Every structure is written in structure tokens, then in C-alpha cells.
Amino acid sequence: MLTDLNKAKAPFFYNIFTLTSHEPFEIPAKPLLPGKDDESLFLSSMHYTDSCLADFIAKAKKSSWWDNTIIIITADHGHRLPGAEAANHLPAEFKIPMLWLGGALLKKDTIINTIGSQTDISKTLFKQINIPSEEYIFSKDLLAKCPHNFAYYAYQNGFGFITENGQFVFDNISKSFLLKDPDVTEEDVRNGKSYLWVSFQEYLNK
């Protein structure tokens, strides 16, 4: 990746997807933990991935393109490990980190607590560099003040919806809630069901 970026002509956009922390958790290095169980293998693979990211960022900071670049690091989904296995529909299983790094950042060492998801990366980034983003209908600017911040996720035969009021999980087979916080409103539920319908309809139309 560094080799490609060092030869790239600005402006550029690159994407890299890591698979080390996916089963079977194989890494080209000595595992951090000696165990052969899934949890030990997973944690060792994450340690290896983190070390690669740290090395990448350290070398990127010395590059000619660092000062004009933003690097976004996030996950595509959560994971059942470490710890005891939990039900795969729970919101905690879908919580992921998102890091914004790079020399082009004007504000650093800041924690943004806005509720959002990967779909919000595009509009958030485009708003910062004045690129039109109206066609990204499933995206919102995580840095803008918004009265309806939310995150949606889907799993087999159901979906979850997180808002500032709370969170709920709806099962499409039984047509019932598997989880629903007391402050979740009927509007929240309608918004969650609408997002499910519109996103699937968009997929079918494509």
C-alpha cells in the first residue's frame, strides 16, 4: 500500500481491506498468545493487524503526501470475540471503531460521539472538501448538527436501529421486538422500518 501511495499522483483515493482478523486467523508472524482456541487466535490476529497499522502510519507520517491526506480506519462489522458468545442480533455485536488520521486534519485528538455507521463516511468526507454529496441518500454528515442521528444494521431476518432515544431490535419472522429500550418512540420504529424497506428496494432496483 505504501509503495502504491508513494507512486500515486495527487489527488488520489485508495482503499485497503484487511482479512487477517477473519477465520482462520492465520498470520505470518509468531502469535502473541500461545493458545490454539478461537479467542487466542483472534486476539493474536488483531495484535498483528494493529502492529501493521502502526507501522503503516509511522512510515506514512514521513511521506510527501501525509500533510495533504486523510486516512480513515474502520471495520465492516463487529465480532463475537473476545469473551462469551452473545446473540448475534445485539447492538453491542455491531459496535465498531472509526479513526480519522492524517496531516490534513485541522482538528486532532477529538472524540466524536455522534451515532452513525459506515454509510456516513462518504457525506462526512465530501462535506469537508466541498464535493456535492446529495446522491448519497443513505449517508449523513457526522460532523454536522442533526436532530435525528441514528445507526441501522441488518442481520439475517431482522434489523437493529440505534438513536439518541435508545435502541431496538426487530425480528422480521415473528414481527416482534427482541429488544426495545423504554424511551424508543413510535417515530423511531417507523424510521427503522422505513430504512429497511427503502434500502432493500434500492438494492432490488439496482
C-alpha positions as CSV (number, residue, x, y, z in Angstrom):
1,M,0.0,0.0,0.0
2,L,2.8,2.4,0.9
3,T,4.6,1.6,-2.4
4,D,1.4,2.4,-4.3
5,L,0.7,5.6,-2.4
6,N,4.3,6.8,-2.8
7,K,3.9,6.5,-6.6
8,A,0.4,7.8,-6.8
9,K,-0.5,11.1,-8.5
10,A,-2.5,13.5,-6.3
11,P,-5.3,13.8,-5.7
12,F,-5.8,10.1,-5.0
13,F,-8.3,7.8,-3.3
14,Y,-7.2,4.4,-2.2
15,N,-8.9,1.6,-0.3
16,I,-7.4,-1.4,1.5
17,F,-9.4,-4.3,3.2
18,T,-7.7,-6.5,5.8
19,L,-8.7,-10.1,6.3
20,T,-6.2,-11.2,8.9
21,S,-8.7,-11.0,11.7
22,H,-11.1,-13.3,9.9
23,E,-11.3,-17.0,10.4
24,P,-9.0,-19.0,10.4
25,F,-6.9,-16.1,11.9
26,E,-3.7,-17.0,10.1
27,I,-0.8,-14.5,10.5
28,P,2.7,-14.5,9.0
29,A,4.3,-14.0,12.5
30,K,4.6,-15.6,15.9
31,P,1.2,-15.4,17.7
32,L,1.1,-13.1,20.7
33,L,-0.8,-15.7,22.7
34,P,0.2,-19.4,22.9
35,G,-3.4,-20.8,22.8
36,K,-4.9,-22.5,19.8
37,D,-8.5,-21.7,20.8
38,D,-10.5,-19.3,18.7
39,E,-10.3,-16.4,21.2
40,S,-6.5,-16.6,21.5
41,L,-6.1,-16.9,17.7
42,F,-8.4,-13.9,17.2
43,L,-6.6,-11.7,19.7
44,S,-3.2,-12.6,18.2
45,S,-4.5,-11.8,14.7
46,M,-5.8,-8.4,16.0
47,H,-2.4,-7.7,17.6
48,Y,-0.7,-8.5,14.3
49,T,-3.1,-6.2,12.4
50,D,-2.6,-3.4,14.9
51,S,1.1,-3.7,14.6
52,C,0.9,-3.4,10.8
53,L,-1.4,-0.4,11.0
54,A,1.0,1.3,13.5
55,D,4.0,0.6,11.1
56,F,2.0,1.9,8.2
57,I,1.0,5.2,10.0
58,A,4.6,5.7,11.3
59,K,6.0,5.4,7.7
60,A,3.1,7.4,6.2
61,K,3.9,10.4,8.5
62,K,7.4,10.6,6.8
63,S,5.9,10.6,3.3
64,S,5.5,13.6,1.0
65,W,1.7,13.1,0.8
66,W,0.9,12.9,4.6
67,D,0.3,16.6,5.1
68,N,-2.5,16.6,2.4
69,T,-4.1,13.3,3.3
70,I,-6.9,11.9,5.5
71,I,-6.8,8.3,6.5
72,I,-10.0,6.7,7.7
73,I,-9.8,3.4,9.6
74,T,-12.9,1.4,10.4
75,A,-14.4,-2.1,10.5
76,D,-17.0,-3.6,8.3
77,H,-18.7,-5.3,11.3
78,G,-18.2,-6.3,14.9
79,H,-17.2,-9.7,16.2
80,R,-18.4,-12.4,18.6
81,L,-14.9,-12.5,20.2
82,P,-13.4,-11.9,22.7
83,G,-15.5,-13.2,25.5
84,A,-18.5,-15.5,25.7
85,E,-20.6,-15.7,22.6
86,A,-23.6,-13.4,22.6
87,A,-26.7,-13.4,20.5
88,N,-25.8,-12.1,17.0
89,H,-28.6,-9.6,16.9
90,L,-27.5,-7.5,19.9
91,P,-26.3,-3.9,19.2
92,A,-23.1,-4.5,21.1
93,E,-22.1,-7.1,18.4
94,F,-22.3,-4.4,15.7
95,K,-20.4,-1.6,17.5
96,I,-17.2,-0.7,15.7
97,P,-14.5,2.0,15.9
98,M,-13.8,4.7,13.3
99,L,-10.5,6.6,13.3
100,W,-9.7,9.7,11.2
101,L,-6.0,10.3,10.9
102,G,-3.7,12.2,8.6
103,G,-1.8,15.5,8.2
104,A,-4.8,17.2,6.5
105,L,-6.9,17.2,9.7
106,L,-7.3,20.6,11.2
107,K,-8.7,19.4,14.5
108,K,-7.0,16.5,16.2
109,D,-7.2,14.4,19.4
110,T,-11.0,14.8,19.4
111,I,-13.7,12.2,20.2
112,I,-17.0,12.5,18.2
113,N,-19.9,10.8,19.9
114,T,-22.4,11.1,17.1
115,I,-24.3,8.0,16.3
116,G,-23.6,6.8,12.8
117,S,-22.3,4.0,10.6
118,Q,-20.0,3.3,7.6
119,T,-22.5,4.7,5.2
120,D,-21.9,8.1,6.8
121,I,-18.2,8.2,5.7
122,S,-18.9,9.5,2.2
123,K,-21.1,12.5,3.1
124,T,-18.9,13.4,6.1
125,L,-15.8,13.4,4.0
126,F,-17.3,15.2,1.0
127,K,-18.8,17.9,3.1
128,Q,-15.3,18.7,4.4
129,I,-13.8,19.1,0.9
130,N,-16.8,20.7,-0.7
131,I,-17.8,17.9,-3.1
132,P,-21.5,17.5,-3.8
133,S,-23.0,14.5,-1.9
134,E,-26.8,14.7,-2.5
135,E,-26.9,11.4,-4.4
136,Y,-25.7,9.6,-1.2
137,I,-29.1,9.3,0.2
138,F,-28.1,6.8,2.9
139,S,-25.3,9.0,4.2
140,K,-25.2,11.9,6.7
141,D,-22.5,14.3,7.9
142,L,-21.3,13.1,11.2
143,L,-19.8,16.5,11.9
144,A,-22.9,18.5,11.4
145,K,-25.6,19.2,13.9
146,C,-28.5,16.8,13.2
147,P,-31.7,16.2,15.3
148,H,-32.0,12.6,14.0
149,N,-28.7,10.9,14.4
150,F,-29.1,7.1,14.0
151,A,-27.4,3.9,13.0
152,Y,-29.0,1.0,11.2
153,Y,-27.8,-2.6,10.9
154,A,-29.2,-5.7,9.4
155,Y,-28.8,-9.4,10.2
156,Q,-30.5,-12.5,8.9
157,N,-34.2,-12.0,9.2
158,G,-34.0,-8.8,11.3
159,F,-32.6,-5.4,11.9
160,G,-31.4,-3.1,14.7
161,F,-31.8,0.7,15.0
162,I,-30.0,3.0,17.4
163,T,-31.0,6.6,18.1
164,E,-30.3,9.1,20.8
165,N,-33.6,7.9,22.4
166,G,-32.4,4.3,22.7
167,Q,-32.1,1.2,20.6
168,F,-34.4,-1.6,19.4
169,V,-34.0,-4.9,17.5
170,F,-36.9,-6.1,15.4
171,D,-37.4,-9.7,14.2
172,N,-38.9,-9.9,10.7
173,I,-40.1,-13.5,11.2
174,S,-42.1,-13.1,14.4
175,K,-42.9,-9.4,13.7
176,S,-41.8,-8.6,17.2
177,F,-39.1,-6.8,19.2
178,L,-36.2,-8.8,20.5
179,L,-35.0,-5.7,22.3
180,K,-36.6,-2.3,22.8
181,D,-35.5,0.5,25.2
182,P,-38.3,2.3,27.1
183,D,-37.6,5.7,25.5
184,V,-37.7,4.4,21.9
185,T,-40.6,6.3,20.2
186,E,-43.1,5.1,17.6
187,E,-41.3,7.5,15.2
188,D,-38.0,5.7,15.8
189,V,-39.7,2.4,15.0
190,R,-41.3,3.8,11.8
191,N,-37.9,5.3,10.8
192,G,-36.2,1.9,11.3
193,K,-38.8,0.0,9.3
194,S,-38.7,2.7,6.6
195,Y,-34.9,2.4,6.3
196,L,-35.2,-1.3,5.9
197,W,-37.8,-1.1,3.2
198,V,-36.1,1.8,1.3
199,S,-32.6,0.2,1.4
200,F,-33.8,-3.2,0.2
201,Q,-35.9,-1.6,-2.5
202,E,-32.9,0.4,-3.7
203,Y,-30.9,-2.8,-3.8
204,L,-33.7,-4.6,-5.8
205,N,-33.9,-1.7,-8.2
206,K,-30.2,-1.8,-9.0
